[in-house]
Every structure is written in structure tokens, then in C-alpha cells.
Amino acid sequence: MPASHVSRLLEELERKALYENSLTDFKVTLAREDLVRIEALASAFGLTRDEVCTSLLHTILQEVEEKMPYRPGPKVIRIEDGDPIYEDVGPMPRYLDAKRKIEKARDCA
């Protein structure tokens, strides 16, 4: 195996180890219909229920962050290209603040 293959393998193993170390258990209660859907996806793709749930939650959370609405408030926070940019009074600033606090608390634990 050439060195480049070994290097790529080691990088991939490192990424997987970092990912695995970042996982945590989380109990959730589901409707039976949803559990059937998860089990069907797992069966169809040869994955475990946990892998399907992890992928679904990750994807949904990314999309929720992307779709969170911007709601301009009355306060101008800066000027870009001559146009005023207004403070966001929608849910995103509260979400980001809560996310930072939770990440900081987990880092200190």
C-alpha cells in the first residue's frame, strides 16, 4: 500500500474516532408509527436504528438552523454597501445564545 493510501486511512480513522467520541446517548419517546418508519429505513439501508436516528436528527437540525427566520428589528447594527442592517429580533439570536451557553457548560463539565 503506497504511503498516500496509509495517510488517507489514518486520517479517516482519526475522523471516525473523533466522531465516535462526540456521540452521546439520548433517550427519546416515539410514536409507534415513527418507530416503524425508522426500523424500515434501517432495514432498507442496512443500518441500525441508532444510525438512522442520528442521521435524521443531524439533517433536520441543520435544516432548522438554515431555515430559522430573520426578523428585522428597529435597531440598525451596521451599514453594508450603504444599506442599513437591522438587528435580528427573530428566534435565531436567542437560539445561538442558548447554544453557546450549553456548549460552554458542556466544555466546562
LINHU-V751031 format. One record per residue. N is the residue number from 1. RES is the residue in one letter. SS is DSSP state (h for helix, s for strand, l for the rest). Layout:
BEGIN
n->N res->RES ss->SS
n->N res->RES ss->SS
END
This chain:
BEGIN
n->1 res->M ss->l
n->2 res->P ss->l
n->3 res->A ss->h
n->4 res->S ss->h
n->5 res->H ss->h
n->6 res->V ss->h
n->7 res->S ss->h
n->8 res->R ss->h
n->9 res->L ss->h
n->10 res->L ss->h
n->11 res->E ss->h
n->12 res->E ss->h
n->13 res->L ss->h
n->14 res->E ss->h
n->15 res->R ss->h
n->16 res->K ss->h
n->17 res->A ss->h
n->18 res->L ss->h
n->19 res->Y ss->h
n->20 res->E ss->h
n->21 res->N ss->h
n->22 res->S ss->h
n->23 res->L ss->l
n->24 res->T ss->l
n->25 res->D ss->l
n->26 res->F ss->l
n->27 res->K ss->l
n->28 res->V ss->l
n->29 res->T ss->l
n->30 res->L ss->l
n->31 res->A ss->l
n->32 res->R ss->h
n->33 res->E ss->h
n->34 res->D ss->h
n->35 res->L ss->h
n->36 res->V ss->h
n->37 res->R ss->h
n->38 res->I ss->h
n->39 res->E ss->h
n->40 res->A ss->h
n->41 res->L ss->h
n->42 res->A ss->h
n->43 res->S ss->h
n->44 res->A ss->h
n->45 res->F ss->h
n->46 res->G ss->l
n->47 res->L ss->l
n->48 res->T ss->l
n->49 res->R ss->h
n->50 res->D ss->h
n->51 res->E ss->h
n->52 res->V ss->h
n->53 res->C ss->h
n->54 res->T ss->h
n->55 res->S ss->h
n->56 res->L ss->h
n->57 res->L ss->h
n->58 res->H ss->h
n->59 res->T ss->h
n->60 res->I ss->h
n->61 res->L ss->h
n->62 res->Q ss->h
n->63 res->E ss->h
n->64 res->V ss->h
n->65 res->E ss->h
n->66 res->E ss->h
n->67 res->K ss->h
n->68 res->M ss->l
n->69 res->P ss->l
n->70 res->Y ss->l
n->71 res->R ss->l
n->72 res->P ss->s
n->73 res->G ss->s
n->74 res->P ss->s
n->75 res->K ss->s
n->76 res->V ss->s
n->77 res->I ss->s
n->78 res->R ss->s
n->79 res->I ss->s
n->80 res->E ss->s
n->81 res->D ss->l
n->82 res->G ss->l
n->83 res->D ss->s
n->84 res->P ss->s
n->85 res->I ss->s
n->86 res->Y ss->s
n->87 res->E ss->s
n->88 res->D ss->s
n->89 res->V ss->l
n->90 res->G ss->l
n->91 res->P ss->h
n->92 res->M ss->h
n->93 res->P ss->h
n->94 res->R ss->h
n->95 res->Y ss->h
n->96 res->L ss->h
n->97 res->D ss->h
n->98 res->A ss->h
n->99 res->K ss->h
n->100 res->R ss->h
n->101 res->K ss->h
n->102 res->I ss->h
n->103 res->E ss->h
n->104 res->K ss->h
n->105 res->A ss->h
n->106 res->R ss->h
n->107 res->D ss->h
n->108 res->C ss->h
n->109 res->A ss->l
END
